[in-house]
Amino acid sequence: MGTTYGSAMTQRSCRVCKSVRARSWLLRRSLLRNVPPYAVVGGNPATVIRMRYPTEIISELLDLAWWDWPVEKIEANLAFLENADLAALKMV
């Protein structure tokens, strides 16, 4: 059996990035392959439609790993996160 994210199911060997957000249209869809970070997927079975950001931006976001920050650090830098100010976030 695979893993369930809400109503979206994956095969046992599929990897879904931490930053995944399942939209309502993705619910009850099957993920048969790994989903790359920041990929937009759709269909049944789900396939990559496009990448949300260019490769260099994705690398920078993954290096930042802001989702692992303590809540206090996120709150202190919320303006930078909301404005996608990667230069300022790298300095934090």
C-alpha positions as CSV (number, residue, x, y, z in Angstrom):
1,M,0.0,0.0,0.0
2,G,1.2,3.6,-0.7
3,T,1.0,6.7,1.4
4,T,-2.0,8.9,1.6
5,Y,-1.9,12.8,1.6
6,G,-5.5,13.8,2.3
7,S,-7.3,11.8,-0.4
8,A,-4.3,11.7,-2.8
9,M,-2.5,8.4,-2.8
10,T,1.0,7.5,-3.9
11,Q,2.7,4.2,-4.7
12,R,4.9,2.7,-2.0
13,S,8.1,3.9,-3.7
14,C,7.0,7.5,-4.6
15,R,8.7,10.4,-2.9
16,V,6.7,13.6,-2.4
17,C,8.6,16.8,-1.4
18,K,7.9,18.4,1.9
19,S,6.5,21.5,0.2
20,V,3.7,19.6,-1.6
21,R,0.2,21.1,-1.5
22,A,-2.5,18.9,-2.8
23,R,-5.2,20.9,-4.5
24,S,-8.8,19.7,-4.7
25,W,-8.4,18.7,-8.3
26,L,-5.5,16.4,-7.3
27,L,-7.5,14.6,-4.7
28,R,-8.3,11.0,-5.6
29,R,-5.5,11.0,-8.1
30,S,-2.7,8.5,-8.1
31,L,1.0,9.4,-8.0
32,L,3.0,6.6,-9.6
33,R,6.4,8.4,-9.8
34,N,8.4,10.7,-7.6
35,V,7.3,14.3,-7.7
36,P,10.2,16.8,-8.0
37,P,10.2,19.8,-5.6
38,Y,8.1,22.7,-6.9
39,A,6.6,20.7,-9.7
40,V,3.0,21.3,-10.9
41,V,1.4,17.9,-11.5
42,G,-2.0,16.9,-12.8
43,G,-3.8,14.1,-14.5
44,N,-4.6,10.5,-13.5
45,P,-2.0,9.1,-13.1
46,A,-0.4,12.4,-12.1
47,T,2.4,13.7,-14.3
48,V,4.6,16.8,-14.2
49,I,2.9,19.6,-16.2
50,R,5.6,22.3,-15.5
51,M,8.0,23.5,-12.9
52,R,6.7,26.3,-10.7
53,Y,10.1,28.1,-10.6
54,P,13.4,28.0,-12.6
55,T,16.0,25.4,-11.5
56,E,18.3,28.0,-9.9
57,I,15.4,29.4,-7.8
58,I,14.3,25.9,-6.7
59,S,17.9,25.1,-5.6
60,E,18.0,28.3,-3.5
61,L,14.7,27.6,-1.9
62,L,15.7,24.0,-1.1
63,D,19.0,25.3,0.4
64,L,17.1,27.8,2.6
65,A,14.7,25.0,3.9
66,W,12.7,27.8,5.6
67,W,10.0,25.2,6.4
68,D,12.4,23.7,9.0
69,W,12.9,27.1,10.7
70,P,11.5,27.6,14.2
71,V,8.2,29.5,14.2
72,E,9.8,32.5,15.8
73,K,12.3,32.8,12.9
74,I,9.6,32.5,10.3
75,E,7.5,35.2,12.0
76,A,10.5,37.5,12.3
77,N,11.2,37.2,8.5
78,L,7.6,36.9,7.3
79,A,7.9,40.1,5.1
80,F,10.9,38.6,3.3
81,L,9.0,35.3,2.8
82,E,5.8,37.0,1.6
83,N,7.8,39.1,-0.9
84,A,9.9,36.2,-2.0
85,D,13.1,38.2,-1.2
86,L,15.7,35.4,-1.6
87,A,18.6,37.8,-1.2
88,A,17.3,39.0,2.2
89,L,16.5,35.4,3.3
90,K,20.0,34.2,2.5
91,M,21.3,36.8,4.9
92,V,19.1,35.6,7.8
